[in-house]
C-alpha cells in the first residue's frame, strides 16, 4: 500500500492491492467497501471491486478532514458512498496515513454496511427496539431501519460503560449503555406493556376475584349499611329543614352511641347559631340607631349649607372679613361632616374637621386658644368614624378653659408598634373630677358617651378609651383603635 500511495507501485502491485482489499470485503460480514485517497497517480477504476481510489486534493467529501480534526483515526458517521452510478448509505471509519516527515499523504476510509448492523441488532431481541448511536447521537443502525441517519433524542445522560442507565419515557423503558472502545452508545426501547404483561394478567385475575368477593360482601352488608345510614339521613333532613325554615326542630335523643353525640353537637350548634344571629341583629339595630342620630345631626344639611353661603356673601358685602371667615370655616365643617352620607372617613379628613373647629373657636376666644396637631403620614388614609375627636376637643374648651385662662390643646395621631392607632389629646385646663360624666354640651347629639358607643359598634372589643388628669395640668385623653385601611372591615354589618 505504501508503494501505491508514493506512486512507486507497478500495475501488478496496484492490481494485487485491489484484489486483497476485495477479499477482505467479501469475507467480512460488516465491511461494505474501501476508499483510498492520495496524491500519486490513481489506478484505473474497476467497477467489479468494492474499492474506490481518488485524489486527496480533489476528493468529494472534504468534510471528513473537519471531522477528524487533529485525530488520526476516527469514526465519521453516516455518509453517502458513491462509485460510478452506484450510491448507498454507509458508516465510515477514516484514518490518516502520514509519511516519514509526519505529513498526511493519504486517507484510508473503511465503510460499513448499516443493513448488516441492523441484522446484527435484530438477532438479539424481537420485542425491543435497539438503536446504535455515535457520539453525536446520530442513528447508525436500528432494528426497524426507519431512523438511519437521523439524530435521536436521548432522554438521559449515558456516561458509564459498565453499568447500564435506564429510565421510563412515556410508555417505554429505555436502557442505555456506552461501548467501551469508543463513544458509541446503544439504546434498548422496550414497551412497558410487554414487561408488565404477565403481571397484568395476574392483576386482572386478582381484580376479578376481588370483584366477586366485594359483591358477596355487599350482599351481607346491605342491612348493616341501611341501619348505619338512617341516622345520617335524619341529620341531613334536619339540616336542610333548618337551612330553609329555621323552625324549632325535634332532634332525636334516643341514641346512646356516636350518633347521639352527633345529634347533641348539632343541637348545640343550632342553639349557638340562634344566639349569634340575635347578637348580630342587636348589633345591627344599635348601628342603625347611631346612624339615625347622625342623620338627626344633619337635618336638612343642604338648606343649612346654602344658608351659610348666603350669610357669607352678606358678610362680604358688609366688609366683615372675620365673620365671613367664620362662616367659611363653619361651611367647611359642615361639608366634612356630611361626607356624602358616609359614617366613616379617613383620619386626614377627621383631623381637618377638628382643625376647622379649633380655628373657629380660636377666633371666638380672641386668640386665647392655641393648638398643635401631628398625624403620622402612613395612617392618614386609615379610617375612623367621623366626629370622633370633636366632642373631646369641645369638652376641653367648654369645661377645661371655663376660668378664662389661655388654653392649649395638643393632638397627636400615631401608629404603635403593634400596628394600632393611638390618638392622644392633652389640654392645660382645670382638669376634671369625674371622667365618666358625659359632656352636657353636645353637637348634633354627639357627646363623649355617643362616641364611645359608636367606636364599640365599629371595633367591638378592639377599642380602648382612657380619660385621666394630666401630670402637669388639664386632662389627657387616649384612644386606641385598630389600623384599618379597608372600609369594609369597619363593621360586621357593612
Helices and strands as residue ranges (DSSP letters): H 2-6, H 11-27, E 31-38, E 51-55, H 63-68, E 73-83, E 86-98, E 104-113, H 114-122, E 129-133, E 139-142, E 165-169, E 172-178, E 185-191, H 192-195, H 197-245, H 258-297, H 301-317, H 321-338, G 339-341, E 344-346, H 347-364, E 369-375, G 377-379, E 383-385, H 390-395, I 396-400, E 407-415, E 420-427, H 448-459, G 460-462, E 464-469, E 475-482, G 487-489
